[in-house]
Amino acid sequence: MSRTETAARVPTLATVLDVIRERVTVSRVELAEATGLTAATITHAIRELIDVGFVHEVGTAASSGGTPRRLLELEPTACYTVGIQLDRFTATGVVVDLAGHIVARSSMAGAQEGEPAEVLRFVADHVNDLLATAAVPKSKVLGVGLATYGPQDRTAGVLLTAQPTASWLEYPLTETLSEALGVPVLIENDATAAAIGEEGLGGARSSFATVYMAGGIGAGVVLGGQPYRGATSNGVELGHISIDAFGPACSCGNRGCVENIAGPTAVVLKANTIPGLADRLRLRGDTVADFERIARAATSGDPDALSILEESAAVLGTATVSLVNLFDVARVVIAGAAFATAGPLYRDAAQAAVDRAAFMRFAHPVVVELSDHVSDAAAIGGAVAVLRRSFEARTARSGAPAGR
């Protein structure tokens, strides 16, 4: 099978699963109607899903004539996947069943200035604790999706950056974590993972963009149900688009990057320049916690905190217009731990910006929404990416035909 055929086959299985997940109980005919796939393609996809125990038949629908339609349902406990979102400042873990339910979730410390071996041991212990909490045996775990920052080499499972310390550059992240856990591990860009999580759990669909902010700023784009990868899966770096050629220097080599002007670190730095604000809000030098304190103060009406966040949101709104102009999407989803409290403010600013300045606004409206899984989207996407990778591996082995 060619790579093109495999790529076409993977979303077929994922699409069928998504429809069954949404409708709970559904017939093959209804699946064909809902997906636009041929009856033959649906039949083959269902056979594959039944063979691996992901789907089972649960009886027949009432018939008004002709052969009664056999009904299908997911087997939620057939398998589980784990997603870990990890950056310098934040980390979240989830265990997700086949039906898309989060059966266990917890937050943990980010990498901070830790060395990779130490951080990965901590992550492995955390995953084991999550699985124990959910009473999920390792034998049912398809793998772990590690959603983290870039640039990265997804094939090798390494970061191509010396952040947060020099030891992280090309450290074998997936290999080390896989050995510690005894299950497969893949690496995914956190912003792309957030988009995959939205698409995979029935949120935004088909073609859309995700603006992601946790420790930093990024974006993910899904086109026709597939994540946009670029040449090396390191594209759509919204945080490193320059909006001020004479702005502050960035570690990436550019100047005036969105992240350096509007990201959580920039917001906290700005707050510390306003006399008395740091003491009033009890800022303590923890970027994520301090950003959250500023967000809470802003939503409570503190004028200084609100002014800082409004400036940040205006910059991110301008960047969102560029994102929409580049990819001509009609939907943008706001996701990431930094939006847990401040999300509505940033959503409204981005909506106002695209309403005012998106190039295609006369052709179609652009809707900006806050994710239903705002803090967990990247971790969920890591888990969904594992499921999709398992489809890819199975398809490659089976050589099954693709097509509508």
N, C-alpha and C positions, 0 to 999 in steps of 0.2 A: 504494500500500500504506500502511496506517495505521502509526503508530509502534508500536502494540501488536503488529501482525503482524510488523513488522521485528524487534522485540525477541524474539518467539517463534522467528523463523527463525534468528537468529544462534546461539542455543544449540543448535539442531538440528544445524547444520554442526559446531559445536565438539564436541558430544556424539558425533557419528558419528566424527569424527577421533580423539577420545579412546579410543573402543572399538577402532578399528583400531590405534591406537598400542599399546594394552595387549595385544591378542591377536596382533599382527603380521600374521597372515593370517586372513581372515574372509570369509564369504559375505554377500550381502545379506539372506538369510533369518536368519542368525545376528545380524546387526546389528539387524534388526527385533525379534528376541527379546530382545536385550540392552538395547535402548533403550526398548522399548514404543512406538516410532513405527510408523506404518502402512507397509505395503509401498510404497505410492505415494510417501509422504514420503521413505523411504529411497532409492527409485529416483531421485527428483528431486535429493536431496542428493548422491548419488554421481555423477550426471551433472554437477552443478556442480563437484565436486571433481576429476573427470577432466578437465573442460574447462580448468581452470586448472593441470593437471599435478600436483596434490597427491596423487592416488591413481591407481593403474594396476591392470589385471587381470593375474594371474600364473598362469592356468591354471584347471583345474576340480578339484573334490573328487571322490573316488571315490563312485560312485553305486550305491545298492542298488535302483535302479528309478526311472524318471522322468528328467527332464532333469537332467544333472549341474549342480551349483551352481558358478558362476564365482567364483573367489576374488579377493580384493582385498588390496592392500598399499599402505602409504604410500610416497611417493617422498621420502625424507628430505632430499635435496639440492635439492628443487624450489625452496625458498625458505628464508630465514633471517630472524630478527629479533634485535634488539639490546636489551638491558635495562640501564639504568644506575640504580643506587640512589645518591642523593646527598643528604647532609645536611651540617651544619656540621662534624661530626667524622669521618664515615665515607663511603666511596664504593666501589662495586663495579661491575664491568662484566661482562656475559656475552653471548656469541653463542650462539643456540639454533637448531638445525635443526628441520625440521617434525616429526621424530619425538620432539622434546623432549630431545634430547641436547645438553648443553652442550659446544660444540666449541672454545670459548675462554673463559677467565675470568681476571680479574686484579683486584687491589685497587689503589686509588689514594688520594691525599689527599682529605679532605673540603674543603668550601668555606672552612673557617676564617673569617677576616675578609676574604676576597678579594672583589673587585668582580665582578659577574656577567659582564661581558664577558671578563674575564681567566679566570675559572673555566670558562666555556663554551668558550673556545679550548682550554683544557687538556683538557676532556672530549672535544671533537671530535678532538683529536690522539690521545687515548687510544682512542677508537672506531676510528679509522683503523688504529692499531697492532694492535688486537684482530682486525680483519678481515684484516689482512695476515698475522697469526700463523695464523689459521684458513684462509688462502688462499680467502677468500670474496669474490667480486667484488661491487661495489656494485649491479650490475644484478640480483642475486638477493636484495638486502636490502629487505624490505617497509617497514622503518622502525625507529625507535628509540623505546622507551618510557622516559621519564625519571620515575623513582619518587622523589618527594621529599616534604617536609613541607608542611603547610598552615597556614592556610587558603589555598586556591588556586581559580582560575577555570579549569577544565579546557577550556572552550570557547575562551577567549582565550589559554590557555597561559601564564598568569602566576601569580605568588604574590601573595597579598593580605596580605602581612606584610613589615615592614621588617627582616627577619632574613636573614643575620647583619649586614647594614648597610642603611642607608636606601635604597641604590640598587636593592636587590632588589625593592622594592615595585613591582608591576605592570611589571617589566622583561620584555620579550618573549622569554621563555626558549625556547619551542618554535620561534618564527620565527627567532631568531638561530642556534640549533643546527641547524635544518633547512637554513638557507642555508650554514652552514659545511660540512655533510656532504653536501648534495645528495640527501637522502632525507627522507621525512615524519617528524615527531617529534610525539609526544603526551606530555602530562603526566598523572601519576597519583599519588594519595596513596600514600605508601610502605606504610602499614599495609594499605590496601585491596589494593595490588599484591601484598603478601605472601600475602594470602588468595587472590587470583586465581592466583598462582603455585602454591599448594597444590592448588587445584581443577583447574587446567589441566594439571598434570603427573601427575594420577592419585593425589594424596595424599588429604587429607580430601575428602569428597564431599557433594554435595547441600546440606545446611544445616549450617554450622559457624561458629565464630568463630576469629580469629587474634589473639593478644596479641603485639604487636610491640615490641621494644626495640632501638634502635641508639643514635643520639645522644640520642633522647628516647623517649617511650612513646606508643603508639597502639594501635588495634585495627581489624580489618576483619571484616566479617560477610558470608557468602555464604548466601543463602536460596533454596532450590530451584534451585541451580546458578547464580544470578545475584548479583553483588555488590550489597549494599545501598548505595544512593547517598544517600538523603535528598534534601532540596530542591536542594542545590548540590554534592553529593559531598564534603561536609566534615563528615559525621556520624561517630559512633562515636569521638569524641576521648577515649579512655580516660584519656590522660595529663592531661586537664583536667577530670576529674571531681573534685569536692572531697570529701575524706574527713575533713577537719578544718576546720570553719568558722572556727576561730580560729588556723589554721596560718599558715605564712609566705605573704606576698603573692606572687602569680604575675604574670608579664608579661601574662597573658591578662585580668587584672582580678579573678580569683577568688582565694580563699585556700585553702591546704591542698590544692593539686592533687596528684594521684598522682605526676606527674612530678617536682614540686618536692620530694617527700618520699622517693620510691623510685627515681628515675631515676639514670642513671650519674653525672651531675654531683653529685647529692645524695650518692651513695655516696662519691665521691671527696672531697667537702667534709667528710663525716663522718670519713673516714679521717685527714684532716689535723688533726683535733681531738684525736686520741688520741696522747698523748706517745710519741714514738719510732717510731710505726708508719710514717710517711711515709719516714723514713730506712731503716727495716728493709726495706721493700718497694721502696725506690728510686723513689718517686713523683716525677715530673718535671714535672707541670703539663700533660700531654697527657691529656685526659679519657678518651679511649677506651683508650689504652695503660695508663693508671693503673688504670682499671676492670678491665682484663684482668689486671693484676698482682695486684689485690686478689682477683679470682676464682680465680686460680691458687693464691694463698696460702691461701684458704679451703678449696679442695679438697685442699690438702696438710695441713690441720689447724691452720693458724694461728688461735688462738681469737679474736683481735680482728677479723681479716678475716672470719672465719666469722660472728661476731655481727653485723657490719654488713650482710652479705649476707642473713642470715636476717631481719633487720628489714625490709630492702627487699623480700624475697620475700613476707613476711607481708602487707605493704601491697598489693603487686601481686596477691596471692591474694585479698584482700578485694575489690579492684576487679574481679577476674575473676568473683567471685560476682555482683556487680552486673550485669556483662555477660551472664552466663548467665541471670540472672533477667529481664533486659529482653528477650532474644531467644529464650529457651527452646530453646537448642541443646543437643545431646547430645555434642558434640565441640568441644574447644578445642585449637588448635595453637599452640605457643610458637615464635616465629621472630624473627630479628633478630641482628645481629652481636654484640650484648652478651651473647647467650646461647651463644656459641660454646663457652665453658668452663663458665659458671655455669648453663647451661640445665637440667641435671638437678635442681639445687637449687631453682630457680624452678618447674619442672614439679611436683616433689613437693609444694612448698608450696601451689601452686594446686590440685592434686588434693585435698590434705587440706582446703583451704578449701571447695571445692564439695561434697565428701563431707559436710562438717559443716553447711554453711549454705545450699546452693542450694535455693531454694524448691521446685523440682520434683523433688528427689532421691528422693521416694517414688513418683513417677510413672515416672521413668526414670533410669538412671545417666548421669553426665556423665564422659566420659573426657578427660583432659588429656594431650596428646602433645607430644613435641619434634619439630619439623620435620626431615625427612630432608635438607632444604636450608637449615639454620638460618641461615647467614650470607648465603645467596644468594637467599632467597625473594623479597624485594622486587624485586631485579634480574630474576629469572626472571619474576615477575609483570608487570613492565614489558614484557618481550619477548612474553609471552602476550597482553597487552592490545593490542599492535600487531596480532597475528594476528586477534584478535576484531574490532578496528576494520576490518580489511580485509574481513572477512565482512560487517560491517554496511554498508560502502560498496558491496560487490558486490550484496548483497540489495536495497538501495535502488535500484540501477540496473536490476536484472533484474525487479523486481516479482513475484518468485516467490511462490506461495501458501505460507502457513504452516499448521501444524496437525499434530496427531497422527493 
